[in-house]
Amino acid sequence: MNLTHEYMHHRTGYGLGSGCWIRLYKGADGDAPVVVCEELPEAGGVLTREAAGYLAAEIIRDHFPDGLPELERPMLWIEHRPARRRGPGKFFLHTFPSYVPRLVGAGFVRRVTLGTSRREPLDPAEVATLTREV
C-alpha cells in the first residue's frame, strides 16, 4: 500500500464538529483502498457510525470519481480513536450497507452518505498489516 493522501478533512453540513485527519492508502489494481480516519482531540468524540457514512461518502466523491474497485468490500474504512494518555488508541473497521454515495437531506442542506455503518474492533497490528506500515 502507498500513502497517497494525508490531510485534515473538514466536514460539510451542520453539527458534525471540526473534522478529522485522513490518510488514504492505495495499492495495486484490484486492491481495495484503505482509509484511516483519525479523530482530532478537539472533535470531542463526534466520530459516530452515522458520521462515518457521511465522511466515507465525501472521500469517495473527492478521490474516486470513477468509482471504487468491483470487490465485495471495495474500501476499508478504519476509524482511529487516539489514546488520551498513552498507547495506540482504538481502531475500528467500518462496513457500509452500500459503497455508492447517495444524496440525503431536505432543502438546501443536502449531503452524500453511504448509510450507517457496522463497526468491529481492529487490533493495531491488523491496521499495520492492512496499511503495510510495519
Backbone bond lengths (Angstrom), bond angles and torsions (degrees), N, CA, C in turn:
res aa  C-N    CA-C-N  psi(-1)  N-CA   C-N-CA  omega(-1)  CA-C   N-CA-C  phi
1 M - - - 1.445 - - 1.522 109.21 -
2 N 1.318 114.97 141.37 1.461 121.15 176.80 1.520 109.38 -113.94
3 L 1.320 115.79 131.16 1.460 120.22 174.46 1.524 106.80 -73.30
4 T 1.335 117.07 113.63 1.461 120.59 -176.49 1.522 113.21 -105.00
5 H 1.328 117.76 -25.27 1.460 121.43 179.63 1.526 109.05 -143.57
6 E 1.325 115.61 141.32 1.459 121.58 174.74 1.523 106.61 -148.57
7 Y 1.332 116.45 115.71 1.454 119.97 -174.74 1.524 111.37 -164.84
8 M 1.340 115.62 167.16 1.455 121.04 174.28 1.519 107.29 -87.97
9 H 1.322 116.17 123.68 1.468 122.06 179.46 1.515 108.09 -99.49
10 H 1.327 116.32 122.10 1.457 121.26 176.85 1.514 108.60 -92.50
11 R 1.282 116.68 127.64 1.458 121.94 -177.35 1.518 110.81 -70.81
12 T 1.311 115.28 150.06 1.457 120.12 175.66 1.520 109.33 -96.26
13 G 1.301 116.87 158.96 1.458 120.71 177.13 1.509 112.19 90.10
14 Y 1.328 114.77 -167.83 1.455 121.67 -175.25 1.514 112.17 -105.81
15 G 1.318 115.99 149.31 1.448 122.74 166.28 1.504 117.40 68.43
16 L 1.320 118.86 27.51 1.460 118.13 178.91 1.521 112.36 -119.90
17 G 1.316 119.09 21.93 1.447 121.76 173.76 1.517 113.45 80.57
18 S 1.326 114.62 -165.26 1.455 120.56 -169.68 1.526 114.03 -85.05
19 G 1.288 119.62 -37.31 1.449 121.07 -178.15 1.513 111.92 149.72
20 C 1.327 115.27 -167.48 1.463 120.71 179.17 1.528 108.63 -151.40
21 W 1.311 115.61 163.19 1.450 122.21 178.32 1.526 107.40 -92.22
22 I 1.331 116.51 125.96 1.469 121.70 -177.44 1.521 109.69 -110.08
23 R 1.328 116.23 133.78 1.470 122.51 169.55 1.524 106.34 -124.34
24 L 1.323 116.39 121.31 1.460 122.20 -176.90 1.522 109.15 -112.05
25 Y 1.333 115.90 124.26 1.461 122.78 -179.75 1.526 108.78 -114.39
26 K 1.326 115.81 132.39 1.461 120.28 175.81 1.521 108.16 -121.21
27 G 1.327 114.32 141.77 1.453 120.38 179.16 1.510 110.86 -110.99
28 A 1.312 115.73 -154.43 1.463 121.80 178.71 1.528 109.40 -71.01
29 D 1.334 115.96 165.39 1.462 120.14 175.92 1.525 109.04 -55.58
30 G 1.316 115.79 134.98 1.460 120.78 -179.58 1.516 113.56 93.62
31 D 1.349 117.70 -10.17 1.466 121.15 175.61 1.520 109.33 -89.15
32 A 1.299 116.27 143.06 1.463 120.43 174.71 1.524 108.46 -74.76
33 P 1.332 117.70 134.33 1.459 118.97 175.16 1.525 109.86 -67.51
34 V 1.321 116.06 152.92 1.454 122.44 178.78 1.528 107.60 -114.68
35 V 1.324 116.28 128.05 1.463 121.67 177.33 1.522 107.42 -118.70
36 V 1.334 115.52 125.86 1.459 121.07 174.41 1.519 106.67 -107.52
37 C 1.317 115.75 119.41 1.465 123.03 -179.90 1.524 106.95 -108.68
38 E 1.322 115.74 111.97 1.460 120.36 -177.22 1.520 110.28 -103.54
39 E 1.291 114.84 127.15 1.462 120.60 178.88 1.523 109.44 -69.06
40 L 1.335 115.75 134.62 1.459 120.94 176.29 1.520 109.36 -80.91
41 P 1.344 117.73 144.49 1.475 119.49 -177.43 1.527 113.07 -55.98
42 E 1.326 117.38 -38.12 1.467 119.69 -177.97 1.521 112.78 -76.53
43 A 1.334 118.59 -6.36 1.465 121.13 -179.13 1.529 111.62 -71.58
44 G 1.325 117.12 -24.80 1.460 119.98 174.38 1.514 115.28 70.18
45 G 1.317 119.37 35.92 1.459 121.89 174.59 1.513 115.09 76.37
46 V 1.335 118.05 33.25 1.464 119.76 -177.51 1.526 113.00 -89.41
47 L 1.327 118.38 -3.43 1.466 119.16 177.77 1.524 108.67 -76.21
48 T 1.301 115.36 96.39 1.455 121.25 179.03 1.519 108.40 -108.03
49 R 1.315 116.33 175.23 1.461 119.79 177.99 1.521 110.83 -63.44
50 E 1.337 117.23 -36.32 1.462 120.77 178.74 1.524 110.96 -69.21
51 A 1.346 117.02 -44.21 1.466 120.90 179.27 1.527 110.34 -63.05
52 A 1.328 117.54 -35.44 1.469 120.58 178.59 1.524 110.35 -60.22
53 G 1.326 118.39 -37.71 1.459 121.89 178.03 1.517 112.60 -62.55
54 Y 1.335 116.28 -40.19 1.462 120.42 177.08 1.524 111.03 -68.28
55 L 1.332 116.45 -47.27 1.462 120.55 -178.38 1.518 111.65 -62.83
56 A 1.324 117.14 -45.45 1.468 120.68 -179.45 1.523 110.74 -61.73
57 A 1.328 117.58 -40.99 1.471 120.69 178.50 1.521 111.05 -63.78
58 E 1.337 117.34 -39.53 1.462 120.33 178.16 1.523 111.09 -65.48
59 I 1.328 117.71 -38.70 1.470 121.18 178.86 1.524 109.93 -66.92
60 I 1.330 117.82 -43.08 1.467 120.60 177.56 1.521 109.55 -61.09
61 R 1.316 117.32 -47.07 1.473 121.67 179.81 1.533 110.99 -59.11
62 D 1.339 117.39 -41.67 1.462 121.25 -175.06 1.527 114.02 -79.67
63 H 1.339 117.71 -33.08 1.470 120.34 -172.25 1.524 115.18 -112.14
64 F 1.319 117.87 -13.99 1.455 120.70 -177.13 1.529 110.59 -131.41
65 P 1.343 117.52 64.17 1.472 119.75 -177.23 1.526 112.85 -62.40
66 D 1.329 117.86 -24.84 1.464 121.69 179.04 1.525 112.30 -90.79
67 G 1.328 117.05 3.01 1.459 121.18 179.82 1.521 112.62 96.40
68 L 1.310 115.11 172.31 1.460 122.83 179.95 1.522 110.25 -93.19
69 P 1.343 117.80 165.95 1.474 119.79 177.26 1.523 111.82 -60.76
70 E 1.310 116.79 152.75 1.468 122.86 178.62 1.531 108.98 -79.01
71 L 1.310 116.09 81.92 1.459 122.64 179.87 1.519 108.90 -131.29
72 E 1.332 116.69 162.39 1.463 120.15 177.91 1.529 110.38 -59.98
73 R 1.311 116.55 -42.04 1.468 122.77 174.48 1.529 105.76 -123.71
74 P 1.345 117.27 92.08 1.471 120.66 -170.92 1.523 115.29 -75.63
75 M 1.328 117.42 -5.59 1.461 121.52 176.69 1.519 107.84 -151.55
76 L 1.335 116.15 138.80 1.455 120.92 175.27 1.521 107.36 -102.51
77 W 1.334 117.20 111.63 1.454 123.08 -178.95 1.517 107.55 -102.44
78 I 1.339 115.79 115.22 1.457 121.35 -177.74 1.520 108.85 -113.28
79 E 1.302 115.41 125.24 1.463 121.55 175.61 1.525 108.04 -94.00
80 H 1.322 116.69 132.75 1.462 121.25 176.81 1.515 108.81 -119.05
81 R 1.322 114.77 121.17 1.462 120.76 174.36 1.524 107.06 -108.62
82 P 1.337 116.97 104.85 1.469 119.71 -177.07 1.524 111.76 -60.59
83 A 1.322 114.81 150.38 1.464 120.31 176.43 1.519 109.37 -67.60
84 R 1.304 116.39 145.49 1.470 119.57 179.66 1.527 111.67 -75.28
85 R 1.316 116.63 -26.45 1.473 119.13 -178.96 1.526 111.04 -118.87
86 R 1.322 117.56 -70.41 1.468 121.38 -176.92 1.511 109.77 -140.27
87 G 1.323 114.83 160.88 1.447 120.08 176.25 1.514 112.60 99.08
88 P 1.327 115.61 176.94 1.464 119.66 -174.81 1.526 114.71 -77.70
89 G 1.319 118.08 -13.28 1.456 119.80 -176.08 1.517 110.59 86.72
90 K 1.337 115.93 -161.44 1.457 121.20 -178.54 1.517 109.84 -115.81
91 F 1.340 114.73 144.80 1.461 122.03 177.83 1.526 109.19 -122.95
92 F 1.337 115.74 143.94 1.457 122.20 177.84 1.524 109.28 -136.51
93 L 1.322 116.60 139.03 1.460 122.27 173.90 1.523 107.65 -98.87
94 H 1.330 116.71 125.85 1.463 122.47 -179.34 1.521 110.22 -99.83
95 T 1.315 116.68 136.93 1.459 123.63 172.98 1.523 107.09 -118.58
96 F 1.335 116.11 129.61 1.465 121.56 -175.95 1.525 110.48 -104.76
97 P 1.343 116.84 153.05 1.464 119.78 178.57 1.529 112.09 -65.43
98 S 1.330 116.68 -26.81 1.461 122.23 178.22 1.515 107.54 -149.64
99 Y 1.325 116.59 152.14 1.461 120.80 177.21 1.523 110.98 -111.75
100 V 1.329 115.50 21.21 1.461 121.95 176.16 1.528 107.16 -110.19
101 P 1.349 118.05 113.55 1.461 119.90 -179.52 1.528 111.53 -59.10
102 R 1.343 115.54 138.24 1.465 120.32 177.02 1.523 108.35 -131.88
103 L 1.331 115.32 149.52 1.463 121.53 179.49 1.528 110.68 -78.25
104 V 1.326 116.08 137.09 1.460 121.93 174.78 1.522 108.39 -136.23
105 G 1.295 116.25 163.39 1.455 121.69 177.59 1.510 111.23 105.30
106 A 1.309 113.86 163.10 1.458 120.03 -179.24 1.519 109.56 -118.24
107 G 1.309 115.81 158.36 1.451 120.82 176.14 1.517 112.58 69.70
108 F 1.324 115.73 -142.37 1.461 120.13 -175.66 1.523 113.33 -87.14
109 V 1.333 119.18 -6.18 1.462 122.23 179.09 1.528 108.68 -103.79
110 R 1.307 115.84 81.96 1.461 121.22 177.99 1.513 107.83 -110.59
111 R 1.341 115.88 137.89 1.461 121.79 -177.71 1.512 109.31 -131.93
112 V 1.325 115.41 164.10 1.456 119.72 173.88 1.524 108.22 -98.16
113 T 1.327 115.80 148.60 1.459 121.09 178.82 1.529 109.54 -149.90
114 L 1.318 114.64 161.54 1.469 121.95 171.02 1.524 109.77 -106.17
115 G 1.314 117.04 -4.84 1.460 121.54 -176.81 1.517 111.03 99.39
116 T 1.319 115.54 175.70 1.465 121.22 179.95 1.520 109.57 -73.79
117 S 1.317 115.42 132.05 1.468 120.08 -175.37 1.526 111.90 -89.70
118 R 1.316 113.26 163.68 1.466 121.67 167.83 1.523 104.63 -105.10
119 R 1.308 117.95 134.13 1.460 117.93 -177.96 1.508 111.45 -125.54
120 E 1.328 113.30 148.20 1.453 120.40 179.35 1.522 108.80 -134.58
121 P 1.332 117.56 143.62 1.466 119.68 -177.99 1.525 111.84 -66.24
122 L 1.331 114.84 147.11 1.458 122.44 175.41 1.517 109.19 -123.17
123 D 1.296 116.31 145.09 1.448 122.60 174.66 1.534 108.47 -80.10
124 P 1.334 119.72 143.85 1.467 120.58 177.45 1.531 113.22 -54.34
125 A 1.332 117.56 -32.53 1.469 120.11 177.99 1.533 110.75 -66.86
126 E 1.340 117.60 -35.69 1.462 120.74 176.90 1.523 110.95 -65.62
127 V 1.333 116.84 -39.11 1.458 120.70 177.91 1.524 109.62 -64.37
128 A 1.309 117.45 -42.36 1.464 121.26 178.26 1.520 111.15 -61.01
129 T 1.326 117.02 -37.45 1.464 121.07 177.80 1.513 110.86 -68.40
130 L 1.325 117.06 -44.30 1.481 120.60 -178.74 1.521 112.65 -64.97
131 T 1.333 116.40 -36.73 1.465 119.78 -179.73 1.526 111.89 -93.02
132 R 1.315 114.76 -5.78 1.468 122.99 -177.59 1.536 111.87 57.84
133 E 1.331 114.68 35.27 1.458 121.97 173.55 1.522 107.57 -103.53
134 V 1.297 116.41 88.24 1.472 120.70 -175.40 1.511 110.37 -102.92
